[in-house]
Amino acid sequence: MKQVLAFDFGASSGRAMLGRLENRSLVLEEIHRFPNEPVLVSGTLYWDVLRLFHEVKQGILLASRAGIDSIGIDTWGVDFGLLDKHGVLLENPVHYRDARNNGMAAVCREMIPEAELYALTGIPAMDINTLSQLLYLVRSRPDVLERAETLLMMPDLFVYFLTGTKQSEYTEASTSQLLDVRTKTWSQELTDRMGIPRRLFPDVVPPGTPAGVLRGEICRELGVPEIPVVSVAGHDTQSALAAVPAESGNFLFISCGTWALMGTHCPAPDVSEAARAAGFSNEGGFDGISLLANITGTWMIQECKRHWLRQGENVSYDGLDAEAENAEPFACFIDPCSPEFVAPGDMPERIRSWCRKTGQRVPETKGAVIRCVYESLAFTYRRVKEQIERLTNMAYPCIHLVGGGVKSAMLCRMTACACGVPVVAGPVEGAVLGNIGIQLIRAGALPDIAGFREIVRGMPDIRRYESRDWEAFDKAYGIFQGVVKC
């Protein structure tokens, strides 16, 4: 019986979970959970990567008592660390929300026409992208790139810390806007045109590739054996998609946490003008391409809660959802993808300001603010669903929603009502579950991804929400479209 350890880093927290297969059922045990909070130093927002690696070691130590056959790590996309020629981290990785990235996507478009860039990478230009972040270094801090020998995306950086192996896992690399979407290799044409050194990029490996075993120094420090480490689907979205309990290869998904990634599985990339104009990304998956839209997820809810807590108010997610249930429906809407909602800060006031400038009723109470966000997210999901159906010329009978957003029954229900199809919600821990599944497939405990999904379908936390009140939601969607200028 194989038992594996999965680390899953979200944009606000991390967790370590043991997983094994018993009698055709997955047995999961969360052994460690910890915050993942960025640190602002001298105006720059950094990830506290050394503290996070300390938490990884604590997770391994706790799990070793039960026995571990392998370790896998998944994280968010786009961010990276730079190593010098001695393999030493030059500085803490910078957070994708840092202000220094603002405007860099526009600079990219000036250097390479957007249509050409999209045809090459399948990724729309965004300030948060790895390409944009590196272009900032080329223009403003070339000395850092001169000293850098290797670029490692975040899951690959943790794998390197554990094993000493430098490699780029495919699903994570595909978020960078530096990968050739057809060859699945780093685009030398693009790096040369942008002035980014070729030497920075290690070989790209498929998800499930062995990365070696724990360094001897870590084994001695923790008193553990040489445990194998696997490069799973390093991008948490793709790990979550591996755990979608779909019955066929054609399905619509929302991986909803801080961000909501909504899309479908495709055998080949779609770099058409229609896909580019709609802002879709072609990201690498465990067994194909994910055509998806990057939408703000529960980020605004998280920021609202943080703001109210800073004001000394005792709020919880369950309490906020209860207040939202009692608020007036369809009173006002926002565009969740609008730039003013990206950065941390006073999110309730930004939402009110957006409603003022668009001539809508201003949500004054907490419940009204939260309901505004949920309804706007649900209608954004409907807009993206309609775009995907036009691009693929397919209709989807349901939406699979995985990730932390599953915990809000209100969001799940509103998504079903707004989109006009049932929502199959769960598993909650989609990313860490997919991480475990890929390790078990690699170990031979599961035959393939279809066999894994069959097991996930039997898990107890899968819920189904039916579409109701279609006429009311359809009428409100028309108002939403006018407000956000869809």
Salt bridges, closest charged atoms under 4 A:
ASP8 OD2 - ARG15 NE 3.48
GLU22 OE2 - ARG20 NE 2.59
GLU30 OE1 - ARG33 NH2 2.72
GLU55 OE1 - HIS32 NE2 2.74
GLU55 OE2 - ARG51 NH1 3.94
GLU91 OE2 - ARG141 NH1 3.19
GLU114 OE1 - ARG109 NE 3.22
GLU114 OE1 - ARG276 NH1 3.68
GLU116 OE2 - ARG193 NH1 2.61
GLU149 OE1 - ARG199 NE 3.88
GLU189 OE2 - ARG193 NH1 3.24
ASP192 OD2 - ARG198 NH2 2.47
GLU221 OE2 - LYS57 NZ 3.10
ASP236 OD1 - HIS235 NE2 3.67
GLU273 OE2 - ARG276 NH2 2.52
GLU283 OE1 - HIS235 ND1 3.34
ASP287 OD1 - HIS265 ND1 3.85
GLU303 OE2 - ARG306 NE 2.59
GLU313 OE1 - LYS366 NZ 2.42
GLU325 OE1 - ARG413 NH2 3.03
GLU328 OE1 - ARG361 NH1 2.49
GLU340 OE2 - LYS357 NZ 2.63
ASP346 OD1 - HIS307 NE2 3.34
GLU349 OE2 - ARG356 NH1 2.91
GLU375 OE2 - ARG371 NE 2.83
GLU386 OE2 - ARG382 NE 2.99
GLU389 OE2 - LYS385 NZ 2.89
GLU429 OE1 - ARG15 NH1 3.03
GLU429 OE2 - ARG33 NH2 2.81
GLU466 OE2 - ARG464 NE 2.68
ASP474 OD1 - ARG382 NH2 2.83
